[in-house]
Every structure is written in C-alpha cells, then in structure tokens.
Amino acid sequence: MANLFIITCFSLLLLVVLVSSPVASVPLEVGFYRKSCPSAETIVRDTLKKAAATDPAIAAALIRLHFHDCFVRGCDASILLDSKPGKPAAEKESMGNKGVQGFEVIDEAKARIEAQCPNTVSCADIITFAARDSVFTTGGTYYSAPGGRRDGTVSLASEVIKNLPDAFFNATQLKTNFARKGLSLEDMVTLSGAHSIGDSHCSSFSKRLYSFNKTHAQDPEINKAYGGYLKSKCPNVKNGVDPVVAFDPLTPTLLDNNYYKNLVSHKGLLASDQELWSSDLTRKMVKYRRNHPRKWGLEFAAAMVKMGSIDVLVGKQGEIRKNCRAVN
C-alpha cells in the first residue's frame, strides 16, 4: 500500500511538471526509443551498474554531469564535446567544471547503443538516463525520464561560470540563477539535496576555514567540530594540492535527506549549502525536507525531470552525434 502511495504521488508530481512547467513544455516523451531502439535505456543502466561495481562514486558524478550540462546551453550534451585545436576551449575545460567526471561511462554506453541502433539515440538522452539510474542506484526514487533530446553542436568554456551557481552564492543569488533556467526556489532547495552524495574539492570551500572575512578566520556558521574535521582534510597549503571531501561524511554514497539534517546542524560543506538554512527565504523548506524524507525523494525525482527539460533541442534541431565527444 505504501509503495502504491509513493507511485501515485510521484505520478501526480510528474504530471504537474510535464503540464505546467515552462521548461518542460517541449515534445519529450517517456519511452521515446521504444520502437527505434528498445534496448537503449537497458544498455545505459547496465553500463552504469558495471561502472559502479568498481567505482561507487560514479553515480554522484553522473548526476552532477547532468546538472552541469543542463545549466549551460540546456540539456544538449555540450559538456561532452572535446576542444579542437585553434578553436575556443570547450565547456569541460572551464574551472567551473573542475572535477566533473563520468565521460567514459557515457562513451561506453553510446558505443554499445551505436552498435545496435546507429544514429538513433542522442548523447543528451544518454546523460539523462544515466542520471536517472544513478538516482535510483544510490537509494533515490525511481522515475520515468522522457527522451527525445537532440545534441548541440557548440560548447564554450566561456559560458560555464556565468551559468552555473557559485559555491558562495547567497539564497537570493541562487534563486535568481535557478529562475533563469525556469526552476523555482523550491526546485533549487530540492535539487540541492543531491549534495548528500559525492564530494567537493577543498578549494571550493577552504575560504570558509581560513580566511572567511576580516572578523572571522573561520565562517561562524560552521559547526566547530565539523570545522576541525574539515581542516584536517584540507590543510591550508598552496602547493597545488586540492583534496576532495565528501558532502555527507555519514552516508556519502546514499542519496538521502541527511543533507538537510547536516544543514540544520551547521555542517553544510559549501557556503551556498549552509546558506539554505541561514536564509529566511529557504529555512522552512530545509526543515520540511529534513522531516519528510519520503516526500523529498518524490520531489527530487520530479525536479530532475523538470531540470532535464531545460532548453532542450528537439525535432530537427541539433543532431544525433555518432561520437559524444565530437560533432558529426
């Protein structure tokens, strides 16, 4: 009965997203490849499982890859394109994409799909399916991911920083950043829960530990014990050493609502994370998601569907790349 309730609630959420969301008012379709390449989603899922067996962190990386792709030029797989000699650097070369991983998993899935269904399945849809399966693999709610995206032909590193949210954004800046992509304040708080898995380079938050402002060397919003833990992981050195630290030290590979519990305990890793608890704009949303893990899981799934519809290319727009790293 509980499972039926979850499925019913999510179906309603998905219906609301597909019908009313400005970013989702595009002809994407669940089961888009059911006739043209019925094995496509299974191949992506199997490829992810194989990769996760040797690298448990890959699921978090693929969710991040999807986010970083969709926020720059929309969900068009532009993040996968390699730079070409004599041409402007591609997105993956930007410092804003430092540490983004999962390219090889997408490459493998694409190669396997091309062997069965040539020139049919877009790299953009493969990223979307891989992110969906990564959510489920790490304990999140399974959801149906619509397909039908086409691949973009332009990728510019210069566009990354001005589109992705900064690690030191306040709540108002985060709200504005997500609104530009057709996502609400609640979508932003919900999707931020992805930071219950994965990790971040020390350089993204070390200012909070050693040089926060003229009054406080350490950000006073950081729990003191947690601050000590972070300093042990991120010694204040400048020799090119930039370790990574898990967003959630308790369950780093489980997509759960510990993220919100951490914020309430002043254990948010990034300044922009902790800001969600500090700000009057978002504090109640954080508290609600801390107290209602099942509801958050459903909302996260629906928000992923909504995010996956940002500025997509469809129909005859773009192309279906043969190789995800290069235009045809």
N, C-alpha and C positions, 0 to 999 in steps of 0.2 A: 504493500500500500504506500509505503514511504517512497519507494522508487517511482511509482506511478505519479505521486505528487510532484516529485522532482522533475520528471519528464514533462508533465503538464505545465508546470510553472515555466520551465525553460522554453517550451513551445510558444507560450504566450509572450515571453520576453522577445523571442526571435521574431515573432510576428510583428510586434511593435517596432522592432529595429528595422525590419525589411520594408515595412509600410511607411513609417513616419520619419525615418532618419534622412536628412538631406544628403549625407554621404553615401547612403545605401540605395538611393533612388536610381539604380542602374540595373541593366538586364543581366545580373548574375543569377546563377541557377544551381540549386543543390542537385547533385548528380549530373552535372554538365557533361561529363565524359562517359555516361552510362552506355552509349552506343558507339561513340567514336574510339574510346579507349577504356573499356570497362575495368581493366586491371590497374589503372593509373594510381588511384588512391591506395590500393593494397601494396603496390610497389613502394610508394613513399613510406607507408607505415613499416614495411619490412626493412627498408633501408635504415630508417630511424632506429628500430629495435637492434639491428646489427651494430650500429654505431654506439648506441647507449650501453651495449654489453661491455664495451671496452672503455667507454668514456661517459660516466654517469652525468657529467656536466653539460653534455651536448644538447640536452633538451632545453635547458635555460638559454643556451646560446642561440638556438633556433627561434625561440620566442623573441629574443632581443633582435635577431636578424630581421624578423618580420616587422617589428616596430620601427627599426631604423630605415627599412626600405619604404614603408608606407608614409612616413613623415617627410620624405624628400621625394618630390615628383609623384607622390601617390604609390600605390602598391603595383609597381610595374617592373620589379626585379632590376631596377637600375643600379642597386647596390652590388649586384653580382658582376657587372661589367669591369673588365680589366682596363687599365690605362693603355694608351697607344703611344708609341714614340712620336714626339713632335706635336702631340695633341694635349689639351688641358688635362690635368690629373682627374681620375675618376673618383667617385664617392668613397670607395673603400680606402683611398689614400688619405682622407681627411683625418685629423686628430679627433674629430667628433666620432669617428668610427674605430678608434683605438680599441683593440681587444675584441672587436666583433668577429665571431667565428661561425663555423657551420657550412662554409662554402663547399667543402669537399663532400659533405653529405648530400647537398643539393646536386652537385655534379654527378655523383653516383646514381642518384635517383633518376636524374634526367637521362643519363646514358642508358639505363635499363629500360626506361619508358620509350626512348627513341628506337631501341632495338625492336620493340613490339608495335609501336604506334608512331611512325615518323611524322614530324611536322604537325603534331596534333595538340600536345599539352604544353602550355606556357610555363616558363620558369617562375613567373609570378604566382601561378596557381600551385606549383610545387612548394614554394616557400610557405604559402598559406596552409596547405595540407600538412606540411611538416610541423608548423607551429601548432596547429590544432592537435595533432597526435602527440606533440611534446607536452601540451597542457594535460592531456589525459594520462600520459605515461608517468607524469610526476604527481598524480593524485587529484588533478582538477576534473571538472565536469566535462564529459564528452559532449561535443556539439557538431552539428552538420555545417560544414563550411561550403558556401556556394562557390562555384567555379565559373570560368568564362573570361577571366582577365587575359589581356594581351601584354606582351613585353615591350618596354620602352626601348628607345634607341639612343638616348642621351643620358650621360652620367657625369656630373661635375662636382668635384670636391668642394668647390667654392660655394655650393648651395647647402652644404650639410649643416654647418654651425648655425646659420640663420634660420634653420627649420627645426632642429632638434632642441628639446628643452635643456637648459643648462643645469648642472648639478647644484648651483647656488641660487636658482630661481626662487622667489617667494611665491606665495599662493596666488596672488593676483597675476603675476607673470606666467605661472603655469596655466591658469585659467585662460588667459589670452592666447597662449601658444596652442593649447588644445582646441580652443574655439575656432582658430584659423583653419583647423582640419575638420571642422564640423562635429567636434566632440564636446560634450558638456562637462561641467565641473565634476559631476558625479562620475562620468566616464573616466575622467582623469584620476580621481581617487581610487576607483575600482581597478583600473589598469595598473596603477602604481603597485598594487598587490603582487604583481609579477616579481617584485623585488624580495619576495620570500624565498626565491631560489636564485642561484647564480652568484656572481661576485663582482667586485669593482676594484680597479687599480687604486692604490694608496693616493696617487696624485689627484684623484677626483675628490678627495675629502681631507687630505692631510692639513690643509689650511685651518680646518676646524680644530686640529690638535695642537698646532704650534704657533700660529700667527693669525688668530681669528680677528682681532681688532686691537686698538691701542690700549684698551682697558683690560681685555681678557686674552691671554695667550691661547687658552682653550675655550671653545664655544661653551658657554654656561648651560646650554640646552642639552649637552651630552651628560648622561649618567656618569658619575665619576669613576666607578669601577669599570664601566664599559670603555671610557676614555683611556684608562690604563691598559686595558686589553688591546685596544686599537694601536696604542703607542708601541706595545710590544711586537705587534705585527708590522708596524710601519715606522721604523726608526727614522729620525729626521736627518737623512743623509741625501747628498746630491750627486751621487756618482752613477747616475743612470739606472739605479736600482729602483724598481717600481713593483713591489709585490702586489698580490691580489688578496682581498679579504672577502669572506662570504657575507652577503647581506644579512642572512639569518644564521648565526652560529649554532643554533639548536637543531634545526631541520633544513639544512642547506640544499637538499635535493627534493624536498617535498613542497609542492605548491599548496600552501595552506594560509590561514589568516594570522599566522604568527607575526607577519609583517606589521599588522595593526597593533598587536599586543606589544611589539617592540617599540613602536612609536609612543604609546601611552607610557611606557617605562623609560622614555628618553634614550632609546637605543636604536634610533634611526641612523643608518650609515651615512647617507648623503644629507647635506643641508636641506635639499629640496624634499627629502623624505620626512625629516623631522618637522619641517615647516607645516606639513599637513595636520599635525597635532597642535602646533603652536598657534596657528591661524584660526581666528573665529570663523573664517569662511568655510573651513573644512573639518573642524574638530568633531562636530556631531556626526559627520559621515564616517570618520575614522572609528569613533566609538561604536557606531551601529555595526560596522563590518567586523570589529573585534568581537562583538557579542552575538553575531549571526553568521557563523562560518558557512552554513549551507546556502543561505541566501546570497552571500558574497560569491560563492562558487558559481551560482547561476548567473549572477550579474556579470561576472568576469567573462563567462562564455559568450554572453550576448554582446558585451563590449568588444570582444575580439572579433566577432562577426562584423560589427559596425566599423571598427578600425580597418578591417580588411577590405572595406569598400571605398576607402578614401581615394578620390581622383583616379579611379581605375580606367584603363584603356579597354575598350570592348569593340565587338563587331569587326570592322576593317581597320581600326586604329592600331598603331604599333605593328608588331609582328609576333610570330611564334619562333623564338630562337632555336637553332639547332644545337648551339653550344651556349650555355648560360653566361659564359664569360665574354662573349663577343657578339656583335650584331651580325646578321646574315650578310 
